[in-house]
C-alpha cells in the first residue's frame, strides 16, 4: 500500500514507472474489498441479523439430555410423549439429515439437505420467496416435493423464475419444486440446500424408543421462558425414565437453547476472527511504504 504522505500526482507517477506494481496494488485492493464485503455479509447474516422467522425469540432447539451428552436427538415415541404431555410449547417440528444425488440437470452433484415434518416451516413462521413452503398435507400424502434455498437456486438453476412446478431428479426419483426460500434463510443444518417432507408414521423406527435420530425445533407459548419450559419437559423425562427403564435409563431431561444461537454457534469464533482480521488489514497495509 502507499504511504499516506503521497499525493495523487506522486501516486500517478509511481504507477506509470511501475505498471506491474500498479496492477498488483489494484488486485490487492480488490481482494481486500471483496474479502471485507464477504466476511461482513457472513457476520451480518449469521451473527447479527435476526432470522427471517416470525417472533424468532420464541424459537428453541430442543435436545434430549443424556448422561453422556447435553445435545442428543429424540426417538419417535419419546417425542410423541413430549408433544402430548407438555403445557409450555406452542408446537414442535422435526428435521433429520437427508442427502441427495441431483442428476438430469447439469452435471451430477451430491447435495446436503434435510427431511422435515410438514409443520416445520409453520412452526418457524417462515414463508417462501417464490412459490410455497412444505405443508402438513405434503407429509400426510407422502408427496415428492422439495423447496430450495436461495443459494442453491441461484447457483444450480441460475435464479430461473420458472423453477416452481418443475421436476428435479433426487436419488433417482422425480421431486417437484414447490418453492424457493428467501435469501438469508438458514436451516438448522447450515449446509442444507433443500428440504423434503419426512413421514414418521411410516418409519420402521416409530415404536423404537432406542432409535434416537430426530432433531427438534419448538416454539414456546407466549410468555413462557426457556427455564419454565425446561422444567415442564424435565418432569416428562423423569416419568419416561421411570416407565421405560431400559430404553430411557440414560435420558435425564431436556435442554432448550435459543434457535439463533444454536444455528450460528459453530461459526461464531471463526467468523468474528475473520471479521477482525479484515478490519485490521487496511490499517496495517496503510502503514507500509511503497517500494522504491
C-alpha positions as CSV (number, residue, x, y, z in Angstrom):
1,X,0.0,0.0,0.0
2,X,1.0,3.6,-0.4
3,X,2.5,5.9,2.2
4,X,-0.3,8.4,3.3
5,X,2.1,11.3,2.6
6,X,2.0,10.6,-1.2
7,X,-0.2,12.9,-3.2
8,X,-2.3,12.0,-6.2
9,X,0.3,13.2,-8.6
10,X,3.1,11.3,-6.9
11,X,0.9,8.1,-6.9
12,X,0.2,8.6,-10.6
13,X,3.9,8.9,-11.5
14,X,4.7,5.9,-9.4
15,X,2.1,3.8,-11.2
16,X,3.5,4.9,-14.6
17,X,7.0,4.0,-13.6
18,X,5.9,0.6,-12.2
19,X,2.9,-0.7,-14.1
20,X,3.4,-4.2,-12.6
21,X,3.2,-2.9,-9.1
22,X,0.2,-0.8,-10.1
23,X,-1.6,-4.0,-11.2
24,X,-0.6,-5.8,-8.1
25,X,-1.8,-2.9,-5.9
26,X,-5.2,-2.7,-7.6
27,X,-5.6,-6.5,-7.4
28,X,-4.7,-6.4,-3.7
29,X,-7.2,-3.6,-3.0
30,X,-9.9,-5.5,-4.9
31,X,-9.3,-8.7,-3.0
32,X,-9.3,-6.8,0.3
33,X,-12.5,-5.1,-0.5
34,X,-14.1,-8.3,-1.7
35,X,-13.0,-10.2,1.4
36,X,-14.2,-7.4,3.6
37,X,-17.6,-7.4,1.9
38,X,-17.9,-11.2,2.0
39,X,-17.0,-11.5,5.7
40,X,-19.2,-8.6,6.7
41,X,-22.1,-10.2,4.9
42,X,-21.5,-13.5,6.7
43,X,-21.2,-11.9,10.1
44,X,-24.3,-9.7,9.4
45,X,-26.4,-12.7,8.2
46,X,-25.3,-15.4,10.6
47,X,-24.4,-13.5,13.8
48,X,-26.2,-10.1,13.9
49,X,-29.3,-10.1,11.8
50,X,-32.4,-11.8,13.2
51,X,-33.5,-15.0,11.5
52,X,-36.2,-14.4,8.9
53,X,-38.9,-16.1,11.0
54,X,-41.9,-14.8,12.9
55,X,-41.0,-14.0,16.5
56,X,-37.6,-15.7,16.4
57,X,-37.0,-15.1,20.1
58,X,-39.6,-17.8,21.0
59,X,-37.9,-20.5,18.9
60,X,-35.7,-23.0,20.6
61,X,-33.7,-26.0,19.6
62,X,-34.9,-28.9,21.8
63,X,-32.4,-31.6,22.8
64,X,-32.6,-34.9,24.6
65,X,-30.3,-34.5,27.6
66,X,-28.4,-37.8,28.3
67,X,-26.0,-38.8,31.0
68,X,-23.1,-38.7,28.4
69,X,-24.1,-35.7,26.3
70,X,-26.1,-32.5,26.5
71,X,-27.3,-32.4,22.9
72,X,-28.8,-35.6,21.7
73,X,-31.7,-36.4,19.3
74,X,-35.1,-38.0,20.2
75,X,-36.9,-41.2,19.3
76,X,-40.3,-41.0,17.7
77,X,-42.2,-42.4,20.6
78,X,-40.4,-40.3,23.2
79,X,-41.1,-37.1,21.2
80,X,-44.7,-38.1,20.8
81,X,-45.0,-38.2,24.6
82,X,-43.3,-34.8,25.0
83,X,-45.7,-33.4,22.3
84,X,-48.8,-34.6,24.0
85,X,-47.9,-34.0,27.7
86,X,-46.2,-30.6,27.7
87,X,-48.0,-27.5,28.7
88,X,-45.4,-24.9,27.6
89,X,-44.7,-25.4,23.9
90,X,-47.0,-24.0,21.2
91,X,-45.8,-26.6,18.7
92,X,-42.9,-29.0,17.9
93,X,-41.4,-29.7,14.5
94,X,-38.7,-32.3,13.5
95,X,-35.9,-32.4,11.0
96,X,-33.4,-35.1,10.0
97,X,-30.3,-35.4,7.9
98,X,-31.1,-36.1,4.3
99,X,-28.7,-36.2,1.3
100,X,-29.5,-36.5,-2.4
101,X,-27.8,-37.0,-5.7
102,X,-29.0,-34.4,-8.1
103,X,-29.0,-35.7,-11.7
104,X,-30.6,-34.8,-15.0
105,X,-29.9,-31.0,-14.8
106,X,-26.3,-30.3,-15.5
107,X,-23.5,-32.4,-14.0
108,X,-24.4,-34.8,-11.2
109,X,-24.0,-33.3,-7.7
110,X,-24.2,-34.6,-4.2
111,X,-26.4,-32.2,-2.1
112,X,-26.9,-31.8,1.6
113,X,-30.5,-31.4,2.6
114,X,-32.9,-32.1,5.3
115,X,-36.1,-34.0,5.8
116,X,-38.7,-32.0,7.7
117,X,-42.1,-32.6,9.3
118,X,-45.0,-31.0,7.4
119,X,-45.4,-28.3,10.0
120,X,-41.7,-27.3,10.1
121,X,-42.0,-24.0,8.2
122,X,-45.2,-23.1,10.0
123,X,-43.5,-23.6,13.4
124,X,-40.6,-21.4,12.3
125,X,-43.0,-18.8,10.8
126,X,-41.1,-18.9,7.6
127,X,-42.5,-18.2,4.1
128,X,-41.2,-18.8,0.7
129,X,-39.8,-16.1,-1.5
130,X,-41.1,-17.9,-4.6
131,X,-43.9,-20.4,-4.6
132,X,-44.7,-22.0,-1.2
133,X,-43.1,-24.0,1.6
134,X,-43.9,-27.5,2.6
135,X,-47.2,-28.2,4.5
136,X,-48.7,-30.9,6.6
137,X,-50.6,-32.1,3.5
138,X,-47.3,-32.9,1.8
139,X,-46.3,-35.0,4.8
140,X,-49.7,-36.7,5.0
141,X,-49.7,-37.5,1.3
142,X,-46.0,-38.6,1.3
143,X,-45.6,-36.1,-1.6
144,X,-42.4,-35.9,-3.5
145,X,-41.9,-32.2,-3.4
146,X,-38.9,-30.1,-2.5
147,X,-38.1,-26.5,-1.5
148,X,-34.7,-24.9,-2.4
149,X,-32.6,-22.4,-0.6
150,X,-31.9,-19.1,-2.5
151,X,-28.2,-20.1,-2.7
152,X,-28.9,-23.5,-4.4
153,X,-31.5,-21.9,-6.7
154,X,-29.1,-19.2,-7.8
155,X,-26.1,-21.5,-8.1
156,X,-27.6,-24.5,-9.8
157,X,-30.6,-23.1,-11.6
158,X,-29.3,-19.6,-12.3
159,X,-32.2,-18.0,-10.5
160,X,-34.7,-19.2,-13.0
161,X,-38.2,-17.9,-12.0
162,X,-39.9,-20.8,-13.8
163,X,-38.3,-23.3,-11.4
164,X,-41.6,-23.7,-9.4
165,X,-43.6,-26.6,-10.8
166,X,-40.6,-28.2,-12.5
167,X,-39.3,-31.7,-11.6
168,X,-35.8,-32.3,-10.4
169,X,-34.3,-35.8,-10.0
170,X,-33.1,-36.6,-6.5
171,X,-31.7,-40.0,-5.7
172,X,-33.2,-41.2,-8.9
173,X,-36.8,-40.0,-8.2
174,X,-38.7,-37.0,-9.5
175,X,-39.4,-34.3,-7.0
176,X,-41.5,-31.3,-7.9
177,X,-40.0,-27.9,-6.8
178,X,-42.8,-26.1,-4.9
179,X,-40.8,-23.1,-3.6
180,X,-37.6,-21.1,-3.1
181,X,-36.8,-19.8,0.4
182,X,-35.8,-16.2,0.9
183,X,-32.2,-15.0,0.9
184,X,-30.8,-15.2,4.4
185,X,-32.8,-18.3,5.4
186,X,-30.7,-20.7,7.4
187,X,-31.7,-24.3,8.1
188,X,-30.6,-25.7,11.5
189,X,-28.3,-27.9,9.3
190,X,-26.3,-25.0,7.8
191,X,-25.1,-26.9,4.8
192,X,-28.6,-27.9,3.7
193,X,-29.6,-26.5,0.4
194,X,-33.1,-28.1,0.1
195,X,-35.9,-29.7,2.2
196,X,-38.3,-32.6,1.5
197,X,-41.1,-33.9,3.7
198,X,-40.4,-36.7,6.1
199,X,-43.2,-39.1,7.1
200,X,-42.7,-40.5,10.6
201,X,-45.9,-42.6,10.7
202,X,-44.4,-44.9,8.0
203,X,-40.9,-45.0,9.6
204,X,-39.9,-48.5,10.8
205,X,-38.4,-46.9,13.9
206,X,-41.7,-45.4,15.0
207,X,-42.1,-47.7,18.0
208,X,-38.4,-48.0,19.0
209,X,-37.5,-45.8,21.9
210,X,-33.9,-46.7,21.4
211,X,-33.8,-45.2,17.9
212,X,-32.8,-41.6,18.6
213,X,-32.5,-39.7,15.4
214,X,-34.9,-36.8,15.4
215,X,-33.7,-33.2,15.7
216,X,-36.3,-30.9,17.1
217,X,-37.2,-27.2,16.9
218,X,-40.0,-25.9,19.1
219,X,-41.9,-22.6,19.7
220,X,-42.6,-21.5,23.2
221,X,-46.1,-20.4,24.2
222,X,-46.5,-16.7,24.7
223,X,-45.0,-15.5,27.9
224,X,-43.2,-18.9,28.6
225,X,-39.5,-18.7,29.5
226,X,-36.9,-21.3,28.5
227,X,-36.4,-22.2,32.2
228,X,-40.1,-22.8,32.7
229,X,-40.4,-24.9,29.6
230,X,-37.3,-26.9,30.6
231,X,-38.9,-27.7,34.0
232,X,-42.1,-28.8,32.3
233,X,-40.2,-31.1,29.9
234,X,-37.8,-32.4,32.5
235,X,-40.8,-33.7,34.5
236,X,-42.0,-35.6,31.5
237,X,-38.5,-37.0,31.0
238,X,-38.4,-38.3,34.6
239,X,-41.7,-40.1,34.1
240,X,-40.4,-41.7,30.9
241,X,-37.2,-42.7,32.6
242,X,-39.3,-44.5,35.3
243,X,-41.7,-46.1,32.9
244,X,-39.1,-47.3,30.3
245,X,-36.2,-48.3,32.5
246,X,-34.2,-50.0,29.7
247,X,-34.6,-47.7,26.7
248,X,-34.7,-44.4,28.6
249,X,-32.4,-45.1,31.6
250,X,-29.8,-42.6,30.3
251,X,-32.2,-39.9,29.2
252,X,-32.2,-37.5,32.1
253,X,-34.1,-34.5,30.8
254,X,-34.4,-31.9,28.0
255,X,-32.2,-29.0,27.1
256,X,-33.5,-25.9,25.3
257,X,-31.4,-23.3,23.6
258,X,-32.3,-20.2,21.5
259,X,-32.5,-21.4,17.9
260,X,-30.4,-18.5,16.5
261,X,-27.5,-19.1,18.9
262,X,-27.5,-22.8,18.1
263,X,-27.5,-22.3,14.3
264,X,-24.5,-20.0,14.4
265,X,-22.6,-21.3,17.4
266,X,-20.1,-23.4,15.4
267,X,-19.3,-20.5,13.2
268,X,-19.2,-17.7,15.7
269,X,-15.5,-17.8,16.7
270,X,-14.1,-18.2,13.1
271,X,-16.4,-15.5,11.7
272,X,-15.5,-13.0,14.3
273,X,-11.8,-13.8,13.9
274,X,-12.1,-13.3,10.1
275,X,-14.0,-10.1,10.6
276,X,-11.4,-8.7,12.9
277,X,-8.6,-9.7,10.5
278,X,-10.3,-7.9,7.6
279,X,-10.9,-4.8,9.6
280,X,-7.2,-4.7,10.7
281,X,-5.8,-5.4,7.2
282,X,-6.3,-1.9,5.8
283,X,-4.8,-0.2,8.8
284,X,-1.7,-2.5,8.7
285,X,-1.4,-2.2,5.0
286,X,-1.6,1.6,5.0
287,X,1.4,1.9,7.2
288,X,3.7,0.2,4.7
289,X,5.9,2.2,2.5
290,X,5.6,1.9,-1.3
291,X,8.5,0.1,-2.9
292,X,11.2,2.2,-4.5
